Amino acid sequence: MNWDIDHLDLEAYLTRIGHDGPRDATPGTLRAVHRAHVTAIPFENLDAVLGRGVPIDLKSVQDKLVGGRRGGYCHEHNLLLAAALERLGFPVTRHLARIRLGRPHLPRSHAVLTVEAGGIRWLADAGFGGDGLVEPLPLADGAHAALGEWRWRLGRDGGFWVLHAGSAELYAFREDEPQYPSDFEMANHYVATHPRSPFVRHVLAQRTVLSPDGHAARVRVGDLGATTARELADALRDRIGITITEQDAAPLLSRLTG
């Protein structure tokens, strides 16, 4: 399978996420890069709402999230993270998961990763948004993590791995279903263009903020309180880290308030 990882500018990516630590393929580096990615690159779907489509070839993703200092959603985040981890020497497998959130029979549309480090496999996911992971979890039944008030747990449901956040089931995926670039293209096309896709219908933008004292928070577009397009563009830039024009902010504000 050709994921075009040689097209990644690894130095630019590491600068973008602010990682200047070790680059060895160890669990410590995996955790550090994952956390840096989640806190540096926002989660957002603005191009899908604006009807522009969301290309997920590595060059386009890199141009947007690294060079353009924008955010993205799961396919963009995790395909970028996968390329960076592979360039750092980690074995990575890309998977498509079924979002649950009370609806267990949705299509496989969410991109996740499993990564080998330290002799074990890890679930890595920098692109769920909402209550998604900040650091990877060992791929083991009952594996759990906590950050401030946030709690995650990985469990089994038949042949599926299921990620829980608090009491909610976020998504489920199988290890034994190989996924190819064409599978991601199909899933991403649905997410970015189908009229019933939540990524077309709802404006989503979020930044994860961690403080040195362990406080964790997520700043979401619905919390910005903007009443004009200019206010929305300024708040997205200053509080979430996404720069868009006032012209683009106007239809987004209309969708938010409508």
PEBEL-V166948 format. One record per run of one state. SS is the DSSP state (@ for helix, = for strand, . for the rest). FROM is the first residue (numbers start at 1). TO is the last residue. If there is no record, write none. Layout:
ss=(SS/SS)
from=(FROM/FROM)
to=(TO/TO)
This chain:
ss=(./@/./@/./@/./=/./@/./@/./=/./@/./=/./=/./=/./=/./=/./=/./=/./=/./@/./@/./=/./=/@/./@/./@/.)
from=(1/5/8/10/18/27/41/43/45/46/50/58/68/72/73/74/88/91/100/108/118/120/125/137/139/144/148/150/158/160/166/168/174/181/194/198/202/205/211/216/221/224/229/241/246/258)
to=(4/7/9/17/26/40/42/44/45/49/57/67/71/72/73/87/90/99/107/117/119/124/136/138/143/147/149/157/159/165/167/173/180/193/197/201/204/210/215/220/223/228/240/245/257/258)
